[in-house]
Amino acid sequence: MILTAKRLITGDGKTVIDNGAILLKGNLIEEVGSAADLLAKHPEVSDVCDFGDATLLPGLIDMHVHIGYWYNRRDKDIYDKYLVGYMALDIAKRALASGVTTIRDLSSADGVCQALNVAAKKGFVRVPRIIHCNMALNATGGHAWQAGDSIVEVDGEDEIRKAVRHQVRSGAQWIKVMSSHRTPGISEYTQEELCVAVDEAKRNLRKTAIHSSLQPSLEYAVVAGFDTIEHGTDLTEDQARRMAEKGIAWDPTVLVHHFAYKRLKDIVDAGGAETLTEAQQQTYRIYGASNASFRKNLKAFYDMGVTITSGTDMIGEGAKPAPVAAELAVMVEYGLTPLQAIEIGTSNCAKVLGLEGQIGTLSQGAIADIFVVRGNPLQDMAALEEVLAVYFGGEKV
């Protein structure tokens, strides 16, 4: 099969092919080039799909989802493990339909991601590629301790080592640690505990992610050498420089902060700050500060060589599953070019996942995860919401 469109974006951050084409062979990409060249070179291929004024690009990747989070639902009391599974399946299916072909789940109900992976292998369900940490580790009473069986509370170096081993036994490909909430000046884990978490994960050949927004947790995270820092709203230039040197990636999750702040700002603009509850006022201040930080630092840290990835972390009830297209659009609003944002949402994520060359680019030998959208996202990022087709491993889904 050959797919053609008016433009093709490979995902490497620099290559755009006008009137591009992809030759598929099984579940892999056999060749990428101009439509004229590929059609002339392969006259034997009769199955040609021309999408016209559209764009071919790699399947998008969401590095921060929680498909099995149930604890913040208004009717959470009815969520037994079966209903959580159906909810997670629905979220995963809708993410795939929006062009997101790979997700990294950073804590969901114990076992739900592993079960979906097994179900997909057996052909029972069709979902994106799911890479997960199973449950996240946090200190007793730490960030998101209320999250039921998505979180395991552990304290001290020995408990942390055992908890890491338990998550590995449960199928986790990554280990996630929570280490900051909303109080500046407090790291919920000590430097020694975080170093142990990274050491034990590496010893078990697992990568590590840390929820860290504030100081000194961010400094501890950089010293410990986590593979990704989630949120990182108060990162300094010095820390970003060291992250680039050590190969620590930044998953800022700008959309969730942008969305929450905008929603509350609309309320304030309409009726004044006094119309917000006390909790909403705190959130309004916090997200206002984080948005200002992202606007200041996103492009600057990208230019410094920090590997930035796309994670949405949109877990509110009714939120669109894995809205990577919206995440990338906000990144463009904050100073990146559309081509840079698409690189972040595709090949950057693949590199951090250790899947470079397999996913995240339209290139020879890569898995045929292909996203087709109407129009030109290089001119208007809203085009990423105009889904024409999604191919997952060469199969149109």
C-alpha positions as CSV (number, residue, x, y, z in Angstrom):
1,M,0.0,0.0,0.0
2,I,1.1,3.6,-0.7
3,L,-0.3,6.6,1.1
4,T,0.1,10.0,-0.4
5,A,-0.9,13.6,0.7
6,K,0.0,17.1,-0.1
7,R,2.6,17.2,2.6
8,L,4.5,14.7,4.8
9,I,6.1,15.6,8.2
10,T,8.6,13.0,9.2
11,G,8.7,14.0,12.9
12,D,12.5,14.6,13.1
13,G,12.0,18.3,13.6
14,K,13.2,19.4,10.2
15,T,12.0,17.3,7.3
16,V,8.8,18.2,5.4
17,I,8.2,16.6,2.0
18,D,5.8,18.3,-0.4
19,N,3.5,15.8,-2.1
20,G,4.9,13.1,0.1
21,A,4.2,9.3,0.1
22,I,4.8,6.3,2.3
23,L,5.1,2.7,1.1
24,L,3.9,0.2,3.7
25,K,4.9,-3.4,3.9
26,G,3.1,-5.3,6.5
27,N,3.3,-3.4,9.8
28,L,6.4,-1.5,8.8
29,I,7.3,1.5,6.7
30,E,9.2,0.3,3.6
31,E,10.0,3.7,2.1
32,V,9.3,7.4,2.4
33,G,9.7,10.0,-0.3
34,S,7.9,12.1,-2.9
35,A,4.7,10.6,-4.3
36,A,6.0,11.0,-7.9
37,D,9.2,9.0,-7.1
38,L,7.5,6.2,-5.1
39,L,4.7,5.7,-7.6
40,A,7.1,5.6,-10.5
41,K,9.4,3.2,-8.6
42,H,6.6,0.9,-7.6
43,P,4.1,0.5,-10.4
44,E,3.2,-2.9,-9.1
45,V,1.5,-1.4,-6.1
46,S,-2.2,-1.0,-7.0
47,D,-3.4,-0.1,-3.5
48,V,-2.8,3.7,-3.4
49,C,-4.7,6.0,-1.1
50,D,-4.4,9.7,-1.9
51,F,-5.6,11.9,1.0
52,G,-5.3,15.1,-1.1
53,D,-4.9,18.4,0.8
54,A,-3.8,16.7,3.9
55,T,-0.7,15.9,6.0
56,L,0.9,12.6,6.9
57,L,2.8,12.5,10.2
58,P,3.8,10.0,12.8
59,G,1.3,8.8,15.3
60,L,1.3,11.1,18.3
61,I,2.6,10.1,21.7
62,D,1.3,11.1,25.1
63,M,3.8,10.7,27.9
64,H,1.6,11.5,30.8
65,V,-1.9,9.8,31.1
66,H,-3.9,8.1,33.8
67,I,-6.4,5.9,31.9
68,G,-7.4,4.0,35.0
69,Y,-7.9,7.0,37.4
70,W,-11.3,6.7,39.0
71,Y,-10.9,8.3,42.4
72,N,-11.8,11.9,41.2
73,R,-15.1,10.8,39.7
74,R,-18.2,12.2,41.3
75,D,-19.7,8.7,41.5
76,K,-16.4,7.0,42.4
77,D,-18.1,4.7,44.9
78,I,-19.5,2.5,42.1
79,Y,-16.1,2.0,40.5
80,D,-15.2,-1.6,41.1
81,K,-12.2,-3.2,39.2
82,Y,-14.5,-4.2,36.3
83,L,-15.9,-0.7,35.8
84,V,-12.4,0.8,36.0
85,G,-11.3,-1.6,33.3
86,Y,-14.2,-0.6,31.0
87,M,-13.4,3.1,31.7
88,A,-9.7,2.6,30.9
89,L,-10.6,0.8,27.7
90,D,-12.9,3.6,26.6
91,I,-10.3,6.2,27.2
92,A,-7.6,4.2,25.4
93,K,-9.8,3.6,22.3
94,R,-10.8,7.3,22.0
95,A,-7.1,8.3,22.4
96,L,-6.2,6.0,19.5
97,A,-9.0,7.5,17.3
98,S,-7.6,10.9,17.9
99,G,-4.2,9.9,16.4
100,V,-2.4,9.0,19.6
101,T,-0.8,5.6,19.0
102,T,1.4,5.4,22.1
103,I,0.7,6.4,25.7
104,R,2.8,6.3,28.8
105,D,0.5,5.8,31.8
106,L,2.0,7.2,35.0
107,S,-0.2,5.5,37.5
108,S,-3.6,3.9,37.2
109,A,-5.5,1.4,39.2
110,D,-3.3,-1.6,40.0
111,G,-3.1,-4.0,37.0
112,V,-5.4,-2.2,34.6
113,C,-2.7,-1.2,32.0
114,Q,-1.1,-4.6,32.1
115,A,-4.5,-6.3,31.6
116,L,-5.2,-4.0,28.5
117,N,-1.8,-4.9,27.1
118,V,-2.5,-8.6,27.4
119,A,-6.0,-8.2,26.0
120,A,-4.5,-6.3,23.0
121,K,-2.0,-9.0,22.3
122,K,-4.8,-11.6,22.4
123,G,-6.8,-9.5,19.9
124,F,-9.6,-8.9,22.4
125,V,-9.3,-5.1,22.2
126,R,-7.7,-2.4,19.9
127,V,-5.8,0.2,22.0
128,P,-2.7,2.3,21.6
129,R,0.7,1.0,22.6
130,I,0.6,1.3,26.4
131,I,3.8,1.8,28.4
132,H,3.2,2.1,32.1
133,C,4.5,2.3,35.7
134,N,1.5,0.5,37.2
135,M,1.2,2.3,40.5
136,A,3.2,5.4,41.6
137,L,5.2,5.6,44.8
138,N,4.7,8.3,47.2
139,A,5.5,9.2,50.8
140,T,2.9,8.6,53.4
141,G,0.4,11.4,53.1
142,G,2.2,12.8,50.0
143,H,0.9,14.1,46.7
144,A,-2.2,12.1,45.5
145,W,-2.2,9.8,48.5
146,Q,-6.0,9.7,48.1
147,A,-5.7,8.0,44.7
148,G,-6.6,4.5,46.0
149,D,-5.0,1.6,44.2
150,S,-3.1,3.9,41.8
151,I,-0.7,4.8,44.6
152,V,1.5,2.9,47.0
153,E,2.6,4.8,50.1
154,V,6.2,3.9,51.1
155,D,8.8,5.5,53.3
156,G,12.5,4.9,53.8
157,E,15.1,3.4,51.5
158,D,14.3,-0.3,52.2
159,E,10.6,0.2,51.6
160,I,11.3,2.0,48.4
161,R,13.5,-0.7,47.0
162,K,10.8,-3.3,47.8
163,A,8.1,-1.2,46.3
164,V,10.1,-0.8,43.0
165,R,10.5,-4.6,42.9
166,H,6.8,-5.0,43.4
167,Q,5.9,-2.7,40.5
168,V,8.4,-4.5,38.3
169,R,6.8,-7.8,39.3
170,S,3.4,-6.3,38.3
171,G,4.7,-5.5,34.8
172,A,5.8,-1.9,35.2
173,Q,8.1,-0.7,32.4
174,W,8.7,2.6,34.2
175,I,8.9,3.6,37.9
176,K,7.2,6.8,39.0
177,V,7.8,8.6,42.2
178,M,5.8,11.5,43.6
179,S,7.8,14.1,45.5
180,S,6.1,17.5,45.7
181,H,2.6,18.9,46.1
182,R,1.7,22.6,46.5
183,T,4.0,23.7,49.4
184,P,7.2,25.4,48.4
185,G,10.3,24.4,50.4
186,I,9.2,20.8,51.0
187,S,10.3,17.7,49.2
188,E,8.1,14.8,50.3
189,Y,11.1,12.4,49.7
190,T,14.6,13.0,50.9
191,Q,17.5,13.1,48.5
192,E,18.7,9.7,49.7
193,E,15.3,8.2,49.1
194,L,15.1,9.5,45.6
195,C,18.5,8.3,44.8
196,V,17.6,4.8,46.0
197,A,14.4,4.8,43.8
198,V,16.5,5.6,40.7
199,D,19.2,3.1,41.7
200,E,16.8,0.2,42.2
201,A,14.9,1.0,39.0
202,K,18.1,1.1,37.0
203,R,19.2,-2.2,38.6
204,N,16.0,-3.7,37.3
205,L,16.4,-2.1,33.9
206,R,13.5,0.3,34.3
207,K,13.4,4.0,33.5
208,T,12.2,6.6,36.1
209,A,9.8,9.5,36.1
210,I,9.2,11.9,39.0
211,H,6.3,14.2,39.8
212,S,8.1,17.3,40.8
213,S,7.0,20.9,40.5
214,L,8.7,22.9,43.2
215,Q,12.0,23.4,44.9
216,P,13.9,21.6,46.6
217,S,12.2,18.5,45.1
218,L,13.4,19.6,41.6
219,E,17.0,19.9,42.7
220,Y,16.8,16.5,44.3
221,A,15.4,15.0,41.1
222,V,18.2,16.4,39.0
223,V,20.8,15.1,41.4
224,A,19.2,11.7,41.6
225,G,19.1,11.5,37.8
226,F,15.5,10.6,36.9
227,D,14.9,10.0,33.2
228,T,11.9,12.4,33.1
229,I,10.8,15.3,35.3
230,E,7.0,15.7,35.2
231,H,5.7,19.3,35.4
232,G,8.9,21.0,36.6
233,T,7.2,24.4,36.8
234,D,9.9,26.0,39.0
235,L,12.9,24.6,37.1
236,T,15.8,27.1,37.0
237,E,18.1,27.7,34.1
238,D,21.0,26.0,35.9
239,Q,18.9,22.9,36.5
240,A,17.8,22.9,32.9
241,R,21.4,23.1,31.8
242,R,22.3,20.1,33.9
243,M,19.3,18.2,32.7
244,A,20.5,18.7,29.1
245,E,23.9,17.5,30.1
246,K,22.6,14.4,32.0
247,G,20.0,13.5,29.4
248,I,17.0,14.2,31.8
249,A,13.9,14.9,29.8
250,W,11.3,17.5,30.7
251,D,7.6,16.6,30.4
252,P,6.0,20.0,31.3
253,T,2.3,19.1,30.8
254,V,1.5,22.6,29.8
255,L,-2.1,22.0,28.7
256,V,-3.5,21.0,32.1
257,H,-2.1,24.2,33.7
258,H,-3.2,26.3,30.7
259,F,-6.7,24.9,30.7
260,A,-7.3,25.1,34.4
261,Y,-6.0,28.7,34.6
262,K,-8.1,29.8,31.6
263,R,-11.2,28.2,33.0
264,L,-10.8,30.0,36.4
265,K,-9.7,33.3,34.7
266,D,-13.0,33.3,32.7
267,I,-14.9,33.1,36.0
268,V,-12.8,35.9,37.5
269,D,-13.2,38.1,34.4
270,A,-17.0,37.6,34.5
271,G,-17.6,38.1,38.2
272,G,-14.4,38.9,40.1
273,A,-12.0,36.8,42.2
274,E,-14.5,36.7,45.1
275,T,-16.7,34.4,43.1
276,L,-14.0,31.6,43.4
277,T,-14.0,29.3,46.4
278,E,-10.9,29.4,48.6
279,A,-9.6,26.2,47.0
280,Q,-10.2,27.7,43.5
281,Q,-8.4,30.9,44.4
282,Q,-5.3,28.8,45.5
283,T,-5.5,26.9,42.2
284,Y,-5.9,30.2,40.3
285,R,-2.7,31.6,41.9
286,I,-0.7,28.4,41.4
287,Y,-1.6,27.8,37.8
288,G,-1.2,31.5,37.0
289,A,2.4,31.2,38.2
290,S,3.0,28.0,36.4
291,N,1.7,29.4,33.1
292,A,3.9,32.4,33.4
293,S,6.9,30.0,34.1
294,F,6.1,27.9,31.0
295,R,5.8,31.0,28.8
296,K,9.2,32.1,30.0
297,N,11.0,28.8,29.9
298,L,9.6,26.5,27.3
299,K,11.4,27.9,24.3
300,A,14.4,28.9,26.3
301,F,14.9,25.4,27.7
302,Y,14.3,23.8,24.3
303,D,17.0,26.1,22.8
304,M,19.3,25.0,25.6
305,G,19.1,21.4,24.5
306,V,16.6,20.0,27.0
307,T,14.6,17.1,25.5
308,I,11.0,18.2,25.9
309,T,8.1,15.7,25.6
310,S,4.4,15.9,25.3
311,G,2.3,14.8,28.2
312,T,-1.3,15.9,28.9
313,D,-2.2,14.7,32.4
314,M,-5.9,15.6,31.7
315,I,-7.7,13.5,34.2
316,G,-10.7,15.7,35.0
317,E,-14.1,14.1,34.5
318,G,-15.2,14.8,31.0
319,A,-11.8,15.7,29.7
320,K,-10.8,14.6,26.2
321,P,-8.5,11.5,26.4
322,A,-4.8,12.2,25.6
323,P,-5.4,15.6,23.9
324,V,-1.8,15.8,22.5
325,A,-2.9,18.0,19.6
326,A,-4.1,20.6,22.1
327,E,-0.9,20.2,24.2
328,L,1.2,20.9,21.1
329,A,-0.9,23.9,20.1
330,V,-0.3,25.5,23.5
331,M,3.4,24.9,23.1
332,V,3.3,26.8,19.8
333,E,1.4,29.6,21.6
334,Y,4.3,29.6,24.2
335,G,6.9,30.1,21.5
336,L,7.8,26.9,19.7
337,T,7.4,26.5,16.0
338,P,4.8,24.0,14.7
339,L,7.6,21.8,13.4
340,Q,9.3,21.8,16.8
341,A,6.1,21.0,18.6
342,I,5.4,18.1,16.3
343,E,9.0,16.8,17.0
344,I,8.2,17.0,20.7
345,G,5.0,15.1,20.3
346,T,6.6,12.3,18.2
347,S,10.3,11.6,17.9
348,N,11.3,13.2,21.2
349,C,8.9,11.0,23.1
350,A,10.1,7.9,21.2
351,K,13.7,8.7,22.1
352,V,12.9,9.0,25.8
353,L,10.9,5.8,25.7
354,G,13.9,4.0,24.2
355,L,12.0,3.3,21.0
356,E,13.9,5.6,18.6
357,G,13.7,4.3,15.1
358,Q,10.7,2.1,15.9
359,I,8.0,4.8,16.5
360,G,7.8,8.5,16.4
361,T,9.1,9.1,12.9
362,L,8.0,8.3,9.3
363,S,11.2,6.6,8.3
364,Q,12.3,3.4,6.7
365,G,12.0,0.4,9.0
366,A,9.8,2.2,11.5
367,I,6.5,0.7,12.7
368,A,3.7,2.1,10.5
369,D,2.0,4.3,13.1
370,I,0.7,7.0,10.8
371,F,-1.6,10.0,11.6
372,V,-3.4,11.7,8.7
373,V,-5.0,15.1,9.2
374,R,-6.9,17.5,6.9
375,G,-5.0,20.7,6.1
376,N,-1.6,22.0,7.2
377,P,-0.6,22.0,10.9
378,L,2.5,24.0,10.0
379,Q,0.2,26.9,9.2
380,D,-2.5,26.1,11.8
381,M,-2.1,23.6,14.6
382,A,-5.8,23.2,14.8
383,A,-5.4,20.9,11.8
384,L,-4.2,18.2,14.2
385,E,-7.8,18.0,15.4
386,E,-9.0,17.3,11.8
387,V,-8.5,13.5,11.8
388,L,-8.8,11.8,8.4
389,A,-7.2,8.4,9.3
390,V,-5.1,6.6,11.9
391,Y,-2.9,3.7,11.1
392,F,-1.5,1.5,13.9
393,G,1.1,-0.9,12.9
394,G,0.1,-0.6,9.3
395,E,-3.6,-1.3,10.0
396,K,-6.2,1.4,9.5
397,V,-8.0,1.8,12.8
